[in-house]
């Protein structure tokens, strides 16, 4: 292999291997990250076959770090963090300290030097934000109170890691350094960091959003995409070159600054493909550094480290959750989410190797433990619900965890009669409940997020707190006495299960659900949902309705047409369903014939023959509107002023009886 092509081949084959590994991982219900890591292992120098350039891939992986931190900054919210700061900030700090101490103790049992022990402890104490968010989303817990606390916890850990990456080269750098010199170096490094942060928050927060707005307004889309890449990578590089801080901090602050722009959602959408691609390269490059032979020689150490990461950190977080009064479910969610290590642990390990503190073998053990913890973390999440049910049944345990957590009392049974059950109190759920309250219809909200449930209760609604898809909570909703169940959540799999369970408990209750994809519509129909709403297609129907209103059609006619589309299960809106749309139009016109539309025939010698609608000016002369035309068996809709009327044409006229009588004279009378 020629030297000039080795990087290209490594890059391409690593992506191919990562793609194949990701498919295999998903087939075994493992996170794709595991597949990416094993894909890197396939092209590494430690396995047979192609030998990739791990050093070059390691440099490319820095781009992955930049994009991952840029994405973290884009989603960083001081508001979200402030809502959970009482648990997330002390919890994250204490967990880093306890995790580092536990890792250091284990390293001493391994016989590692103290410096390597510190690196191991730091690597163990930091969990993966990427893995956490992905598993929270898969488990349907991302928007729950536990999900928000866990995310805020990880944000604090990410910020702490940035500080750690600044300090490590000063503490473990080459050469001996005295106490005063160390203090001076730390002060200098922190001063540069604070200066860079200040510049970004004061100047960058004004300049970068302004720049993005100008580019979005006056430049083509590809320049906007390029601007996003330049901001992410350029800021990170400038931070490293001019302020000697980590590229991770630079990219993170770039994301934070851009998140304040009105275009932040578009920036996030444009950055996602780059973030996903280069994060895959990052994980593949990490996999290229794992030596299976080394892991085979250190199986006891590997297993002990995995046990510390998964069981040890789980126990640490359960104890912290108890002392911080986080609540049982929140604590279990946090403990499950943080019982793994990932990208920042890799970065800390790489820093340790660069400083000569960790050996290749020690770093390989950390990598191997990280891969195993990531692979098993999704299964830890599956234990949250049964563990919560088991621990909640023990009054002493429940009291320890929920002693300061406000609970919402379920409504009395006699209140739940002829009511509507609304699952999910998001935007859609709020709209439904507001109308029901105005109409005086009894309403019960089921919401798994406690703060959101408290908001519903404050608005005068009966509330049950819990996940309707993963618990027995539907059994307390008295579905046998309910009139309708409205499933207003976005998660398709959860909505499908709720619809199935609702009909299983009460076959007579009607189920109305939302669906965001064709597959979700089919799945909900299969489990017996009575009415299904697709927000995107409802928007299309609304656009169509307003258009027809502007063209002079009556609301009653438009409503009939829209109902035909909905009755078809949205099939009439598909790209290959023109025949069904045509039928719906014909039905609309048939109803118009019965209600408001009168068909008149253009006579051979009438005043309308061989004249355009502009010439006749029907609206001014008679008050009617010409809305459709039948000619030679064909139906023409949406007539314009230049439409020429010919003898034998049938024209659809809309108007009052008097107006229609006046118009008939133009079509039937003698010229």
Secondary structure, DSSP 8 states (H G I E B T S, - for coil): --HHHHHHHHHHHHHHHHHHHHHHHHHTT--HHHHHHHHHHHTSTTSSS----HHHHHHHHHHHHHHHHHHHHHT--HHHHHHTHHHHHHHHHHHHHHHHHHHHHHHHHHT--HHHHHHHHHHHH---HHHHHHHHHHTT-TTSHHHHHHHHHHHHHHHHHHHHHHHHHHHHSSS---HHHHHHHHHHHHHHHHHHHHHIIIIIHHHHHHHHHHHHHHS-HHHHHHHHHHHHHHHHHHHHHHH---HHHHHHHHHHHHHTSTTHHHHHHHHHHHHHHHHHHHHHHHHTT--HHHHHHTHHHHHHHHHIIIIIHHHHHHHHHHHTT--HHHHHHHHHHTS---HHHHHHHHHHHHTTSS-HHHHHHHHHHHHHHHHHHHHHHTHHHHHHHHHHTSHHHHHHHHTTS-------GGG-SS-EEEE--SHHHHHHHHHHHHHT--EEEEES-HHHHHHHHHTT-EEEES-TTSSSGGGGS-GGG-SEEEE--S-HHHHHHHHHHHHHH-TTSEEEEE-SSHHHHHHHHHTT-SEEE-HHHHHHHHHHHHHHHHTT--HHHHHHHHHHHHHTTTGGGSTT-HHHHHHHHHHHHHHHHHHTEEEEE--TTSTTTTEEHHHHTHHHHTS-EEEEEEETTEEEES--TT-EE-TT-EEEEES-HHHHHHHHHHHHS--
